[in-house]
Amino acid sequence: MAEHLPMPEFGPLAGVRVVFSGIEIAGPFAGQMFAEWGR
């Protein structure tokens, strides 16, 4: 297998971890907003 090389950290968000929870938070919230707005 190929060896994974570490990605260099740069930019204003260097070292910040991002947690994606779209299914648990944004999905139901967006569905509720569409229901309230008659979509």
N, CA and C of each residue as an Amber inpcrd file, in Angstrom:
protein
   117
   0.8350000  -1.1910000   0.0000000   0.0000000   0.0000000   0.0000000
   0.8750000   1.2490000   0.0000000   0.2860000   2.3270000  -0.4360000
   1.0060000   3.5970000  -0.4600000   1.1250000   4.1520000   0.9530000
   2.2190000   4.8210000   1.1800000   2.4440000   5.4220000   2.4890000
   1.7620000   6.7880000   2.5330000   1.0280000   7.0590000   3.6050000
   0.3390000   8.3440000   3.7420000   1.3190000   9.3890000   4.2640000
   1.3700000  10.5050000   3.5880000   2.2390000  11.5920000   4.0100000
   1.4440000  12.5830000   4.8420000   2.0370000  13.1280000   5.9000000
   1.3130000  14.1110000   6.7140000   1.0600000  15.3860000   5.9200000
  -0.1160000  15.9700000   6.1070000  -0.4620000  17.2100000   5.4180000
   0.0880000  18.3830000   6.2270000   0.7640000  19.3220000   5.5770000
   1.3010000  20.4670000   6.3180000   0.1750000  21.3560000   6.8410000
   0.3720000  21.8760000   8.0480000  -0.6280000  22.7690000   8.6370000
  -0.2740000  24.2060000   8.2820000  -1.2540000  24.9320000   7.7350000
  -1.0420000  26.3270000   7.3780000  -2.3920000  27.0210000   7.3530000
  -2.3810000  28.3290000   7.3480000  -3.6070000  29.1130000   7.2720000
  -4.1540000  29.4890000   8.6350000  -5.2320000  30.2890000   8.6450000
  -5.7860000  30.7940000   9.9070000  -6.4410000  29.7210000  10.7680000
  -6.8350000  28.5970000  10.1810000  -7.4790000  27.5360000  10.9590000
  -6.5470000  26.3570000  11.2060000  -5.2650000  26.5790000  11.1410000
  -4.3010000  25.5050000  11.3630000  -4.4640000  24.9560000  12.7770000
  -4.5890000  23.6620000  12.8940000  -4.7220000  23.0200000  14.1960000
  -6.1450000  22.9350000  14.7100000  -7.1150000  23.4790000  13.9900000
  -8.5120000  23.4410000  14.4190000  -9.1640000  22.1850000  13.8570000
  -9.8410000  21.4340000  14.7050000 -10.5510000  20.2420000  14.2470000
 -12.0000000  20.6070000  13.9660000 -12.5510000  20.0230000  12.9130000
 -13.9260000  20.2840000  12.5170000 -14.7330000  19.0230000  12.7490000
 -15.8720000  19.1630000  13.4170000 -16.7670000  18.0360000  13.6580000
 -18.0000000  18.2400000  12.7910000 -18.2760000  17.2890000  11.9090000
 -19.4390000  17.3780000  11.0320000 -20.5740000  16.5870000  11.6550000
 -21.6550000  17.2660000  11.9840000 -22.8170000  16.5820000  12.5580000
 -24.0770000  17.0270000  11.8320000 -24.0110000  17.0670000  10.5190000
 -25.1390000  17.5240000   9.7170000 -26.3690000  16.6580000   9.8490000
 -26.1920000  15.3670000  10.0620000 -27.3390000  14.4680000  10.1640000
 -28.0730000  14.6930000  11.4800000 -27.3300000  14.9790000  12.5450000
 -27.9320000  15.0980000  13.8680000 -28.4920000  16.4900000  14.1520000
 -27.9060000  17.5160000  13.5820000 -28.3050000  18.8850000  13.9320000
 -28.9110000  19.6140000  12.7400000 -28.1370000  19.8000000  11.6790000
 -28.5760000  20.6310000  10.5570000 -29.7140000  19.9960000   9.7800000
 -29.7020000  18.6770000   9.6030000 -30.7490000  18.0030000   8.8280000
 -32.1360000  18.2170000   9.4030000 -32.3670000  17.8400000  10.6590000
 -33.6880000  18.0650000  11.2520000 -34.0570000  19.5490000  11.3480000
 -33.0830000  20.4080000  11.6090000 -33.3570000  21.8390000  11.7060000
 -33.7980000  22.3880000  10.3580000 -33.1160000  21.9800000   9.2790000
 -33.4980000  22.4340000   7.9390000 -34.8840000  21.9250000   7.5790000
 -35.1950000  20.6790000   7.9250000 -36.5280000  20.1340000   7.6680000
 -37.6080000  20.9040000   8.3980000 -37.3350000  21.2860000   9.6360000
 -38.3000000  22.0680000  10.4160000 -38.4980000  23.4440000   9.7850000
 -37.4130000  24.0770000   9.3460000 -37.5320000  25.3960000   8.7170000
 -38.3460000  25.3160000   7.4310000 -38.1030000  24.2940000   6.5960000
 -38.8790000  24.1410000   5.3700000 -40.3500000  23.9110000   5.6850000
 -40.6430000  23.1410000   6.7260000 -42.0350000  22.8820000   7.0960000
 -42.7140000  24.1680000   7.5590000 -42.0050000  24.9680000   8.3480000
 -42.5810000  26.2180000   8.8400000 -42.7810000  27.2300000   7.7110000
 -41.9190000  27.1990000   6.7130000 -42.0030000  28.1420000   5.6060000
 -42.8670000  27.6260000   4.4730000 -43.4890000  26.4660000   4.6330000
 -44.4120000  25.9450000   3.6410000 -43.7580000  25.3700000   2.4050000
 -42.5870000  24.8010000   2.5280000 -41.8990000  24.2080000   1.3690000
 -42.2220000  22.7590000   1.2370000
